[in-house]
Amino acid sequence: MLKYLKKYWFFAILAPLFMVGEVTMDLIQPRLMSTIVDEGVLGLSNNNVGDLHLVIVTGLKMIGFVTLGGFFGVTSGVFANICGQNFGNDIRKDAFRKIMSFSFSQTEQFSTGSLITRVTNDITQLQNFVIQCMRGFVRTFMLFGGGIVCMLTLDLSFGVVVACALPFVLICVVYFISKANPMFSVLQGKLDRVNNVMQENVAGSRVVKAYVREDYEKERFGRANGELIQTQLDVLLLFSYMTPIMNVVLNLSIVAIIKVGAIGVQAGGVTPGNVMAAITYISQILNAVMRMTMIFQTISRGVASGKRVQEVLVCEPVIADGNFEGNTEVKGKITFQNVSFSYPGMGGEKVLDNISLTIHPGETLAILGSTGCGKSSLIHLIPRFYDVTEGKVLVDDVDVKEYRLDALRSKIAVALQKSEIFSTTIEENISWGNPGASESEILEAAKTAQAMEFIETKSDGIHTFVSQGGTSLSGGQKQRVAISRAVLKHAEILIFDDSTSALDLKTEAKLYSALKAQHAGVTKIIIAQRIASVRDADRIVVLENGKIAACGPHSELIRTSEIYQDIYHSQLKNGGDINE
């Protein structure tokens, strides 16, 4: 983590230096007060005659030192916060950048809620840790060490009190910190759980309401939140025991200082002002030890959070960049060579088994099959959302692993099964994959995707703002916005992963007709559940249990493939769709 502080080394040095100045002013004060008492009030060196002038001058010095100390403290705080906030900002951006490079499997491994916690709460704990090290750590140890030295210079007999109190105090600190340390990692894990439940319920609010599961989800959130609160209470309860114990030790130490001081005053070796100064110093010493506990608490949380953030920062993306820039003579060709695929953590169970297939430039290929047969898994291998377990996937006769990821994915436009809509305008949602597109290009893409039918009914047209998750749009409207986005990208390969399931057959037919007329040279892969959606494709691949069961045009498959015939007869009657 130190590399993130290097950019702000100037502030990282100035903050503790100014804190040293503030603490020095604090340590000077008791000495000046001792002078006021002994000389200004009691006049011990002037035949017990007080000196008002000395009181005023020394008092003004004290005010001046307090003012200077305040300036040092404020300046130290400013520099520490500049350093800490920028440190956190840089780590947060790097962590987010790393998360964006993760494969789907890596994101699932961490979980969305955990990643949110790490980028927000954990990095905030790290910021607090850095600021505490620059200010609190310096202040505490200077007051501790400086207070002991200053008190011993008053009279060595005061050292007896410090020697008796410190071991007991340090044992208490070590005990409580050792008990609390393991709790902080557990605490962050509980926070992950709360964020996970919250994220799932916000994203799936429609399903929760549709199945009337609000009460169940409230209980689930309550349990997760209750576990978080209980862990926090365990930590706070542990430290709540320490404060009274430390206060007892502090007060007993003050009593001991007064007793030792009284003996010294009677013996003539110690002055009343020295006793008062010693009381202030012992208070500073023991308060520093108490603050030390809070500092170690912050440090412990910072270390626990730092480990969690480090796990993200050092995690190397499974999908690594190649070197090929993507310039090829062939445009839109896809080849699967003996491809097998298993999802990570599935025990090697094959989702796809020895797939060999070539999709020619400009061809429209449909993929049909039962749920779970591997349709989406197959097309996810093309833009490298996942990597093959065995075999190769080639785009334009080049292995996808050799491409730079941005070069490979710039060739491909994908409309996924779940339409991801962002909380911005319809225009920006469509232009998301092609930010430089003009308004006329955006409208043309929307027209191709049959989205203008509903966009024109909106008062603000394409400038209509869409709510988070696209909840202000229907399922079919969201799909058409997502398809418009894919069309606008002007990619060589266009993939529809069951992205027309919410469209009626008439709208879907218009969409495919427009694509055929306006994007004839684009390679199109269509995953669908309905034969009516794919019957006009150049070829149809029938998948069964992760293998290609049949491949050919509709006219051929209806004669040669029993699986295709079963699907056809289950969906169609007398050549017409059941749903018509």
NORNOR-V249344 format. One record per residue. SS is DSSP state (A for helix, B for strand, O for the rest). PHI is phi in radians with two decimals (NA if undefined). OMEGA is omega in radians with two decimals (* if undefined). Layout:
BEGIN
ss=SS phi=PHI omega=OMEGA
ss=SS phi=PHI omega=OMEGA
END
This chain:
BEGIN
ss=O phi=NA omega=-3.06
ss=A phi=-1.09 omega=-3.11
ss=A phi=-1.11 omega=3.13
ss=A phi=-1.31 omega=3.11
ss=A phi=-1.51 omega=-3.05
ss=A phi=-1.04 omega=-3.14
ss=O phi=-1.10 omega=-3.04
ss=O phi=-2.05 omega=-3.09
ss=A phi=-1.05 omega=-3.11
ss=A phi=-1.07 omega=3.12
ss=A phi=-1.22 omega=-3.13
ss=A phi=-1.17 omega=3.08
ss=A phi=-1.52 omega=-3.09
ss=A phi=-1.15 omega=-3.09
ss=A phi=-1.01 omega=3.11
ss=A phi=-1.17 omega=3.12
ss=A phi=-1.11 omega=3.10
ss=A phi=-1.20 omega=3.08
ss=A phi=-1.17 omega=3.05
ss=A phi=-1.03 omega=3.10
ss=A phi=-1.08 omega=-3.14
ss=A phi=-1.11 omega=-3.12
ss=A phi=-1.14 omega=3.11
ss=A phi=-1.03 omega=3.09
ss=A phi=-1.08 omega=3.12
ss=A phi=-1.13 omega=-3.10
ss=A phi=-1.30 omega=3.12
ss=A phi=-1.30 omega=-3.01
ss=A phi=-0.96 omega=-3.12
ss=A phi=-1.05 omega=3.11
ss=A phi=-1.08 omega=3.14
ss=A phi=-1.15 omega=3.10
ss=A phi=-1.13 omega=3.09
ss=A phi=-1.06 omega=3.11
ss=A phi=-1.12 omega=3.13
ss=A phi=-1.05 omega=-3.09
ss=A phi=-1.19 omega=-3.02
ss=A phi=-1.27 omega=-3.04
ss=A phi=-1.81 omega=-3.08
ss=A phi=-1.27 omega=-3.09
ss=A phi=-1.74 omega=-3.06
ss=O phi=-1.46 omega=3.14
ss=O phi=1.04 omega=-3.04
ss=O phi=-1.08 omega=-3.14
ss=O phi=-1.70 omega=-3.10
ss=O phi=-2.32 omega=3.12
ss=O phi=0.96 omega=3.09
ss=O phi=1.06 omega=3.08
ss=O phi=-1.89 omega=-3.10
ss=O phi=-1.19 omega=-3.11
ss=O phi=-2.25 omega=-3.10
ss=A phi=-1.11 omega=3.13
ss=A phi=-1.05 omega=3.12
ss=A phi=-1.10 omega=3.13
ss=A phi=-1.05 omega=-3.11
ss=A phi=-1.15 omega=-3.11
ss=A phi=-1.11 omega=-3.13
ss=A phi=-1.17 omega=3.10
ss=A phi=-1.09 omega=3.10
ss=A phi=-1.13 omega=3.07
ss=A phi=-1.08 omega=3.14
ss=A phi=-1.08 omega=3.11
ss=A phi=-1.10 omega=3.13
ss=A phi=-1.11 omega=3.13
ss=A phi=-1.15 omega=3.10
ss=A phi=-1.10 omega=3.12
ss=A phi=-1.08 omega=3.12
ss=A phi=-1.10 omega=3.11
ss=A phi=-1.09 omega=3.10
ss=A phi=-1.09 omega=3.10
ss=A phi=-1.09 omega=3.11
ss=A phi=-1.05 omega=-3.10
ss=A phi=-1.13 omega=3.13
ss=A phi=-1.11 omega=-3.13
ss=A phi=-1.09 omega=3.09
ss=A phi=-1.05 omega=3.12
ss=A phi=-1.10 omega=3.13
ss=A phi=-1.08 omega=-3.12
ss=A phi=-1.12 omega=-3.13
ss=A phi=-1.10 omega=-3.13
ss=A phi=-1.25 omega=3.06
ss=A phi=-1.03 omega=-3.13
ss=A phi=-1.14 omega=-3.08
ss=A phi=-1.11 omega=-3.10
ss=A phi=-1.17 omega=3.11
ss=A phi=-1.21 omega=3.05
ss=A phi=-1.00 omega=3.13
ss=A phi=-1.12 omega=-3.14
ss=A phi=-1.08 omega=-3.13
ss=A phi=-1.16 omega=3.14
ss=A phi=-1.13 omega=-3.11
ss=A phi=-1.08 omega=3.13
ss=A phi=-1.17 omega=3.12
ss=A phi=-1.16 omega=3.13
ss=A phi=-1.11 omega=3.13
ss=A phi=-1.13 omega=3.12
ss=A phi=-1.07 omega=3.13
ss=A phi=-1.17 omega=3.12
ss=A phi=-1.07 omega=3.13
ss=A phi=-1.14 omega=3.13
ss=O phi=-1.60 omega=-3.13
ss=O phi=-1.20 omega=2.99
ss=O phi=-1.34 omega=3.11
ss=A phi=-1.00 omega=-3.09
ss=A phi=-1.14 omega=3.13
ss=A phi=-1.21 omega=3.09
ss=A phi=-1.08 omega=3.12
ss=A phi=-1.15 omega=-3.13
ss=A phi=-1.13 omega=3.12
ss=A phi=-1.32 omega=-3.01
ss=O phi=1.47 omega=-3.08
ss=A phi=-1.07 omega=-3.11
ss=A phi=-1.06 omega=3.14
ss=A phi=-1.15 omega=3.13
ss=A phi=-1.13 omega=3.09
ss=A phi=-1.09 omega=3.13
ss=A phi=-1.07 omega=-3.09
ss=A phi=-1.17 omega=-3.10
ss=A phi=-1.37 omega=-3.11
ss=A phi=-1.85 omega=-3.01
ss=A phi=-1.12 omega=-3.08
ss=A phi=-1.11 omega=3.14
ss=A phi=-1.25 omega=3.03
ss=A phi=-1.09 omega=3.08
ss=A phi=-1.09 omega=3.09
ss=A phi=-1.14 omega=3.09
ss=A phi=-1.04 omega=3.13
ss=A phi=-1.06 omega=3.13
ss=A phi=-1.07 omega=-3.12
ss=A phi=-1.13 omega=-3.14
ss=A phi=-1.10 omega=-3.14
ss=A phi=-1.14 omega=3.12
ss=A phi=-1.15 omega=-3.09
ss=A phi=-1.36 omega=-3.07
ss=O phi=-1.99 omega=-3.04
ss=A phi=-1.08 omega=-3.12
ss=A phi=-1.09 omega=-3.13
ss=A phi=-1.12 omega=-3.11
ss=A phi=-1.06 omega=-3.06
ss=A phi=-1.12 omega=-3.07
ss=A phi=-1.29 omega=3.05
ss=A phi=-1.22 omega=3.10
ss=A phi=-1.13 omega=3.14
ss=A phi=-1.12 omega=-3.11
ss=A phi=-1.22 omega=-3.13
ss=A phi=-1.14 omega=3.12
ss=A phi=-1.11 omega=3.13
ss=A phi=-1.12 omega=-3.12
ss=A phi=-1.08 omega=-3.11
ss=A phi=-1.10 omega=-3.12
ss=A phi=-1.21 omega=3.12
ss=A phi=-1.19 omega=3.10
ss=A phi=-1.23 omega=3.06
ss=A phi=-1.24 omega=3.10
ss=O phi=-2.94 omega=-3.09
ss=O phi=-1.13 omega=-3.13
ss=O phi=-1.13 omega=3.11
ss=A phi=-1.17 omega=3.13
ss=A phi=-1.11 omega=3.12
ss=A phi=-1.09 omega=-3.14
ss=A phi=-1.11 omega=3.13
ss=A phi=-1.08 omega=-3.11
ss=A phi=-1.10 omega=3.12
ss=A phi=-1.38 omega=-3.03
ss=A phi=-1.39 omega=-3.00
ss=A phi=-1.06 omega=-3.13
ss=A phi=-0.99 omega=-3.13
ss=A phi=-1.11 omega=-3.14
ss=A phi=-1.12 omega=-3.11
ss=A phi=-1.14 omega=3.09
ss=A phi=-1.07 omega=3.12
ss=A phi=-1.06 omega=-3.11
ss=A phi=-1.08 omega=-3.12
ss=A phi=-1.07 omega=-3.12
ss=A phi=-1.11 omega=-3.07
ss=A phi=-1.18 omega=3.13
ss=A phi=-1.16 omega=-3.14
ss=A phi=-1.11 omega=3.10
ss=A phi=-1.29 omega=-3.04
ss=A phi=-1.42 omega=-3.03
ss=A phi=-0.89 omega=-3.11
ss=A phi=-1.12 omega=-3.07
ss=A phi=-1.24 omega=-3.03
ss=A phi=-1.22 omega=3.07
ss=A phi=-1.14 omega=3.09
ss=A phi=-1.09 omega=-3.12
ss=A phi=-1.05 omega=-3.14
ss=A phi=-1.17 omega=3.07
ss=A phi=-1.12 omega=3.09
ss=A phi=-1.14 omega=3.10
ss=A phi=-1.15 omega=3.03
ss=A phi=-0.96 omega=-3.09
ss=A phi=-1.08 omega=3.12
ss=A phi=-1.08 omega=3.13
ss=A phi=-1.13 omega=3.11
ss=A phi=-1.09 omega=-3.14
ss=A phi=-1.10 omega=3.14
ss=A phi=-1.09 omega=-3.11
ss=A phi=-1.11 omega=3.14
ss=A phi=-1.10 omega=-3.07
ss=A phi=-1.32 omega=3.08
ss=A phi=-1.19 omega=-3.13
ss=A phi=-1.20 omega=-3.09
ss=O phi=-1.86 omega=-3.05
ss=A phi=-1.07 omega=-3.13
ss=A phi=-1.16 omega=3.12
ss=A phi=-1.16 omega=3.12
ss=A phi=-1.02 omega=-3.13
ss=A phi=-1.21 omega=-3.11
ss=A phi=-1.11 omega=-3.13
ss=O phi=-1.74 omega=3.10
ss=O phi=0.89 omega=-3.12
ss=O phi=-1.90 omega=-3.12
ss=A phi=-1.03 omega=-3.11
ss=A phi=-1.10 omega=3.13
ss=A phi=-1.10 omega=-3.12
ss=A phi=-1.19 omega=3.05
ss=A phi=-1.09 omega=3.11
ss=A phi=-1.16 omega=3.13
ss=A phi=-1.11 omega=3.09
ss=A phi=-1.15 omega=3.13
ss=A phi=-1.07 omega=3.12
ss=A phi=-1.15 omega=3.14
ss=A phi=-1.11 omega=-3.14
ss=A phi=-1.20 omega=3.11
ss=A phi=-1.11 omega=3.10
ss=A phi=-1.14 omega=3.10
ss=A phi=-1.11 omega=-3.12
ss=A phi=-1.09 omega=-3.12
ss=A phi=-1.10 omega=3.11
ss=A phi=-1.14 omega=3.10
ss=A phi=-1.09 omega=3.13
ss=A phi=-1.12 omega=3.11
ss=A phi=-1.06 omega=3.12
ss=A phi=-1.16 omega=-3.10
ss=A phi=-1.13 omega=3.13
ss=A phi=-1.11 omega=3.13
ss=A phi=-1.05 omega=-3.12
ss=A phi=-1.32 omega=3.12
ss=A phi=-1.20 omega=3.06
ss=A phi=-1.19 omega=-3.00
ss=A phi=-1.28 omega=-3.05
ss=A phi=-1.02 omega=3.11
ss=A phi=-1.07 omega=3.14
ss=A phi=-1.08 omega=-3.13
ss=A phi=-1.16 omega=3.11
ss=A phi=-1.14 omega=3.10
ss=A phi=-1.09 omega=3.13
ss=A phi=-1.08 omega=-3.14
ss=A phi=-1.08 omega=-3.11
ss=A phi=-1.18 omega=3.09
ss=A phi=-1.12 omega=3.12
ss=A phi=-1.15 omega=3.11
ss=A phi=-1.11 omega=3.09
ss=A phi=-1.04 omega=3.14
ss=A phi=-1.13 omega=3.11
ss=A phi=-1.09 omega=3.14
ss=A phi=-1.07 omega=3.14
ss=A phi=-1.12 omega=3.13
ss=A phi=-1.10 omega=3.13
ss=A phi=-1.12 omega=3.14
ss=A phi=-1.09 omega=3.10
ss=A phi=-1.10 omega=-3.14
ss=A phi=-1.17 omega=3.13
ss=A phi=-1.11 omega=3.13
ss=A phi=-1.11 omega=-3.14
ss=A phi=-1.40 omega=3.11
ss=O phi=1.50 omega=-3.12
ss=O phi=-1.64 omega=-3.08
ss=O phi=-2.29 omega=3.11
ss=O phi=-1.70 omega=3.09
ss=A phi=-1.02 omega=3.11
ss=A phi=-1.11 omega=3.09
ss=A phi=-1.11 omega=3.12
ss=A phi=-1.12 omega=3.12
ss=A phi=-1.10 omega=3.12
ss=A phi=-1.13 omega=3.14
ss=A phi=-1.12 omega=3.10
ss=A phi=-1.07 omega=3.12
ss=A phi=-1.13 omega=-3.13
ss=A phi=-1.15 omega=3.14
ss=A phi=-1.14 omega=3.07
ss=A phi=-1.13 omega=3.11
ss=A phi=-1.10 omega=-3.11
ss=A phi=-1.11 omega=-3.06
ss=A phi=-1.27 omega=3.04
ss=A phi=-1.14 omega=3.08
ss=A phi=-1.10 omega=3.11
ss=A phi=-1.14 omega=3.10
ss=A phi=-1.12 omega=3.10
ss=A phi=-1.15 omega=3.11
ss=A phi=-1.01 omega=3.12
ss=A phi=-1.11 omega=3.12
ss=A phi=-1.13 omega=3.13
ss=A phi=-1.15 omega=3.12
ss=A phi=-1.14 omega=3.06
ss=A phi=-1.12 omega=3.11
ss=A phi=-1.11 omega=3.14
ss=A phi=-1.12 omega=-3.14
ss=A phi=-1.09 omega=3.10
ss=A phi=-1.14 omega=3.13
ss=A phi=-1.13 omega=3.13
ss=A phi=-1.16 omega=3.12
ss=A phi=-1.08 omega=3.13
ss=A phi=-1.19 omega=3.13
ss=A phi=-1.06 omega=3.11
ss=A phi=-1.11 omega=-3.12
ss=A phi=-1.20 omega=3.10
ss=A phi=-1.19 omega=3.14
ss=A phi=-1.07 omega=3.11
ss=A phi=-1.03 omega=3.11
ss=A phi=-1.30 omega=-3.04
ss=A phi=-1.17 omega=-3.08
ss=A phi=-1.62 omega=-3.13
ss=O phi=-1.26 omega=-3.12
ss=O phi=-1.41 omega=3.13
ss=O phi=-1.00 omega=3.11
ss=O phi=-1.15 omega=3.12
ss=O phi=-1.55 omega=-3.06
ss=O phi=-1.60 omega=3.11
ss=O phi=-1.16 omega=2.94
ss=O phi=-1.67 omega=-3.10
ss=O phi=-2.00 omega=-3.05
ss=B phi=-1.29 omega=-3.04
ss=O phi=-1.45 omega=3.03
ss=O phi=1.71 omega=3.14
ss=O phi=-1.50 omega=-3.12
ss=O phi=-2.34 omega=3.08
ss=O phi=-1.31 omega=3.11
ss=O phi=-1.36 omega=-3.11
ss=O phi=-2.24 omega=3.02
ss=O phi=1.63 omega=3.12
ss=O phi=-1.62 omega=3.14
ss=B phi=-2.26 omega=-3.14
ss=B phi=-2.29 omega=3.01
ss=B phi=-1.83 omega=-3.12
ss=B phi=-1.99 omega=3.09
ss=B phi=0.86 omega=-3.03
ss=B phi=-1.47 omega=2.96
ss=B phi=-2.18 omega=-3.08
ss=B phi=-2.60 omega=3.03
ss=O phi=-2.28 omega=3.10
ss=O phi=-1.29 omega=3.10
ss=O phi=-1.02 omega=3.11
ss=O phi=1.41 omega=-3.12
ss=O phi=-1.78 omega=3.08
ss=O phi=1.21 omega=3.10
ss=O phi=1.39 omega=3.11
ss=O phi=-1.15 omega=-3.04
ss=O phi=-1.38 omega=3.02
ss=O phi=-1.52 omega=3.05
ss=B phi=-2.17 omega=-3.03
ss=B phi=-2.32 omega=3.01
ss=B phi=0.95 omega=3.12
ss=B phi=-1.51 omega=3.02
ss=B phi=-2.20 omega=-3.05
ss=B phi=-2.81 omega=3.04
ss=B phi=-2.10 omega=3.08
ss=B phi=-1.91 omega=-3.01
ss=O phi=-1.46 omega=3.12
ss=O phi=-0.97 omega=3.10
ss=O phi=1.40 omega=-3.10
ss=O phi=-1.41 omega=3.00
ss=B phi=-1.83 omega=-3.12
ss=B phi=-1.96 omega=3.08
ss=B phi=-1.86 omega=3.10
ss=B phi=-2.13 omega=-3.06
ss=B phi=-2.22 omega=3.10
ss=B phi=2.90 omega=-3.12
ss=O phi=-1.25 omega=3.12
ss=O phi=-1.06 omega=3.11
ss=O phi=1.50 omega=-3.11
ss=O phi=-1.45 omega=3.07
ss=O phi=1.89 omega=-3.12
ss=A phi=-1.07 omega=-3.12
ss=A phi=-1.14 omega=3.13
ss=A phi=-1.03 omega=-3.12
ss=A phi=-1.12 omega=-3.09
ss=A phi=-1.33 omega=3.09
ss=A phi=-1.20 omega=3.13
ss=O phi=-1.36 omega=-3.07
ss=O phi=-1.22 omega=3.10
ss=O phi=-1.52 omega=3.12
ss=O phi=1.09 omega=2.90
ss=O phi=-1.17 omega=2.98
ss=O phi=-2.37 omega=3.06
ss=O phi=-1.81 omega=-3.13
ss=O phi=-1.11 omega=3.02
ss=O phi=-1.44 omega=3.07
ss=B phi=-2.43 omega=3.09
ss=B phi=1.48 omega=-3.10
ss=B phi=-2.45 omega=2.93
ss=B phi=-2.05 omega=-3.13
ss=B phi=-2.01 omega=3.00
ss=B phi=-2.04 omega=-3.07
ss=O phi=0.96 omega=3.07
ss=O phi=1.18 omega=3.09
ss=B phi=-2.14 omega=3.11
ss=B phi=-1.00 omega=-3.08
ss=A phi=-1.06 omega=-3.14
ss=A phi=-1.24 omega=-3.14
ss=A phi=-1.49 omega=-3.12
ss=B phi=-1.34 omega=2.79
ss=O phi=-1.17 omega=-3.04
ss=A phi=-1.04 omega=-3.14
ss=A phi=-1.18 omega=3.11
ss=A phi=-1.20 omega=3.13
ss=A phi=-1.14 omega=-3.04
ss=A phi=-1.29 omega=3.06
ss=A phi=-1.25 omega=3.11
ss=O phi=-1.45 omega=-2.95
ss=B phi=-2.18 omega=3.00
ss=B phi=-2.07 omega=-3.05
ss=B phi=-2.19 omega=2.94
ss=B phi=-1.92 omega=-3.01
ss=O phi=-1.38 omega=-3.12
ss=O phi=-1.03 omega=3.07
ss=O phi=-1.71 omega=-3.09
ss=O phi=-1.34 omega=3.12
ss=O phi=-1.51 omega=-3.14
ss=O phi=-2.03 omega=-3.08
ss=O phi=-1.76 omega=-3.10
ss=O phi=-1.39 omega=3.08
ss=O phi=-2.66 omega=-3.09
ss=B phi=-1.32 omega=3.06
ss=A phi=-1.04 omega=3.14
ss=A phi=-1.02 omega=-3.11
ss=A phi=-1.22 omega=3.08
ss=A phi=-1.09 omega=-3.13
ss=A phi=-1.24 omega=-3.07
ss=A phi=-1.46 omega=-3.04
ss=A phi=-1.01 omega=3.14
ss=A phi=-1.53 omega=-3.13
ss=O phi=-2.57 omega=-3.01
ss=O phi=-1.01 omega=-3.09
ss=O phi=-1.51 omega=-3.08
ss=O phi=-1.19 omega=3.09
ss=O phi=-1.39 omega=-3.13
ss=A phi=-1.11 omega=3.14
ss=A phi=-1.15 omega=3.09
ss=A phi=-1.18 omega=3.12
ss=A phi=-1.11 omega=3.13
ss=A phi=-1.12 omega=3.13
ss=A phi=-1.14 omega=3.11
ss=A phi=-1.12 omega=3.11
ss=A phi=-1.12 omega=3.11
ss=A phi=-1.16 omega=3.10
ss=A phi=-1.05 omega=-3.12
ss=O phi=-1.42 omega=-3.14
ss=O phi=1.09 omega=-3.13
ss=O phi=-1.50 omega=-3.10
ss=A phi=-1.12 omega=3.14
ss=A phi=-0.99 omega=3.14
ss=A phi=-1.69 omega=-3.14
ss=A phi=-1.10 omega=-3.11
ss=O phi=-1.19 omega=3.12
ss=O phi=-1.45 omega=3.13
ss=O phi=-1.39 omega=-3.09
ss=O phi=-1.10 omega=-3.13
ss=O phi=-1.75 omega=3.11
ss=A phi=1.01 omega=-3.12
ss=A phi=-1.25 omega=3.11
ss=A phi=-1.56 omega=3.11
ss=O phi=-1.14 omega=-3.13
ss=B phi=-1.44 omega=-3.14
ss=O phi=-1.79 omega=-3.14
ss=O phi=-1.23 omega=-3.09
ss=A phi=-1.01 omega=-3.13
ss=A phi=1.34 omega=3.13
ss=A phi=1.26 omega=-3.09
ss=O phi=-1.17 omega=3.11
ss=O phi=-1.48 omega=3.10
ss=O phi=-2.02 omega=3.06
ss=O phi=-1.33 omega=3.14
ss=A phi=-1.04 omega=3.13
ss=A phi=-1.17 omega=3.12
ss=A phi=-1.17 omega=3.10
ss=A phi=-1.11 omega=3.14
ss=A phi=-1.11 omega=-3.14
ss=A phi=-1.21 omega=3.05
ss=A phi=-1.14 omega=3.14
ss=A phi=-1.14 omega=3.10
ss=A phi=-1.17 omega=3.08
ss=A phi=-1.02 omega=3.12
ss=A phi=-1.06 omega=-3.13
ss=A phi=-1.16 omega=-3.13
ss=A phi=-1.13 omega=-3.08
ss=A phi=-1.14 omega=-3.09
ss=O phi=-1.19 omega=-3.13
ss=O phi=0.96 omega=-3.12
ss=O phi=-1.50 omega=3.13
ss=O phi=-1.34 omega=-3.10
ss=B phi=-2.20 omega=-3.11
ss=B phi=-2.09 omega=-3.08
ss=B phi=-2.03 omega=3.03
ss=B phi=-1.93 omega=-3.13
ss=B phi=-1.61 omega=-3.11
ss=O phi=0.93 omega=-3.03
ss=O phi=-1.55 omega=3.08
ss=O phi=-2.05 omega=-3.05
ss=O phi=-1.10 omega=-3.11
ss=O phi=-1.62 omega=-3.14
ss=O phi=-1.62 omega=3.02
ss=O phi=-1.28 omega=-3.04
ss=A phi=-1.08 omega=-3.14
ss=A phi=-1.15 omega=3.12
ss=A phi=-1.13 omega=3.14
ss=A phi=-1.10 omega=3.13
ss=A phi=-1.11 omega=3.09
ss=A phi=-1.08 omega=-3.14
ss=A phi=-1.06 omega=-3.09
ss=A phi=-1.18 omega=3.09
ss=A phi=-1.15 omega=3.12
ss=A phi=-1.14 omega=3.11
ss=A phi=-1.10 omega=-3.12
ss=A phi=-1.13 omega=-3.10
ss=A phi=-1.34 omega=-2.99
ss=A phi=-1.71 omega=-3.10
ss=O phi=-2.31 omega=-3.06
ss=O phi=-1.10 omega=-3.09
ss=O phi=-1.46 omega=-3.10
ss=O phi=-1.53 omega=3.05
ss=B phi=-1.30 omega=-3.06
ss=B phi=-2.12 omega=3.06
ss=B phi=-2.04 omega=-3.06
ss=B phi=-2.13 omega=3.00
ss=B phi=-1.73 omega=-3.10
ss=O phi=-2.63 omega=3.08
ss=O phi=-1.73 omega=-3.04
ss=O phi=-1.80 omega=3.10
ss=A phi=-1.12 omega=3.13
ss=A phi=-1.07 omega=-3.12
ss=A phi=-1.41 omega=-2.98
ss=A phi=-2.15 omega=-3.00
ss=O phi=-1.10 omega=-3.14
ss=O phi=-1.59 omega=3.12
ss=O phi=-1.18 omega=3.12
ss=O phi=-1.07 omega=3.06
ss=B phi=-2.46 omega=3.10
ss=B phi=-2.19 omega=3.07
ss=B phi=-1.72 omega=3.08
ss=B phi=-1.80 omega=3.12
ss=B phi=-1.71 omega=3.05
ss=B phi=-2.54 omega=3.13
ss=O phi=0.91 omega=3.07
ss=O phi=1.37 omega=3.13
ss=B phi=-2.20 omega=3.08
ss=B phi=-1.37 omega=-3.14
ss=B phi=-1.51 omega=3.14
ss=B phi=-2.83 omega=3.12
ss=B phi=-2.68 omega=3.13
ss=B phi=2.86 omega=3.09
ss=O phi=-1.24 omega=-3.10
ss=A phi=-0.95 omega=-3.08
ss=A phi=-1.07 omega=3.13
ss=A phi=-1.40 omega=-3.07
ss=A phi=-1.13 omega=-3.12
ss=A phi=-1.16 omega=3.13
ss=A phi=-1.72 omega=-2.93
ss=A phi=-1.94 omega=-3.03
ss=O phi=-1.90 omega=3.13
ss=A phi=-1.14 omega=3.14
ss=A phi=-1.08 omega=-3.13
ss=A phi=-1.11 omega=3.11
ss=A phi=-1.09 omega=3.12
ss=A phi=-1.10 omega=3.12
ss=A phi=-1.10 omega=-3.11
ss=A phi=-1.05 omega=-3.08
ss=A phi=-1.23 omega=3.10
ss=A phi=-1.31 omega=-3.08
ss=A phi=-1.85 omega=-3.01
ss=B phi=-2.04 omega=3.05
ss=B phi=-2.24 omega=3.10
ss=O phi=0.96 omega=3.10
ss=O phi=1.37 omega=3.11
ss=B phi=-2.02 omega=-3.10
ss=B phi=-1.28 omega=3.12
ss=O phi=-0.98 omega=-3.06
ss=O phi=-1.38 omega=-3.10
ss=O phi=-1.30 omega=*
END
